[in-house]
Amino acid sequence: MEATHVDPAEAVQAFLDLGARTMVPIHYDTLVNGFDAPGEARATLVKVMKERGLGEERVRILPIGGQAVITSR
């Protein structure tokens, strides 16, 4: 699906390249995908976050159906 999606490492790099303050990953583990095991994308994202020194205050991983208020400061 690389023509229309990015993997977790690419998503984090795009987030950093754009200079965004907050990243909210979406639609992980919501569809059956023959290439990823359930939970794999989230686990990979958490690993990449740790490698890049990003905490949960910058990358907001919400539960499926979860909501968050993100302000512009």
C-alpha positions, 0 to 999 in steps of 0.5 A, a space after each residue: 500500500 506504499 503508493 497511498 500510505 506511509 509506514 510508521 517511520 515515514 509518518 514520523 519523518 513527515 511529521 518532523 519534516 513539516 515541523 508540526 507540534 502534534 501528530 495523531 496517527 489514524 486508522 491503524 488496526 482498523 482494517 485487516 491488512 495482509 502485510 501487518 499483524 494486529 498491533 504491529 503498526 502501533 508497536 513500530 510507531 512506539 519504537 520509532 518514537 523512542 528512537 527519535 526522542 518523541 514522547 506522548 505529548 507530541 505523538 498522541 496515539 488515541 484508542 480506536 474511536 478516541 477523541 482529543 482536543 488539540 489547541 494551536 496554543 
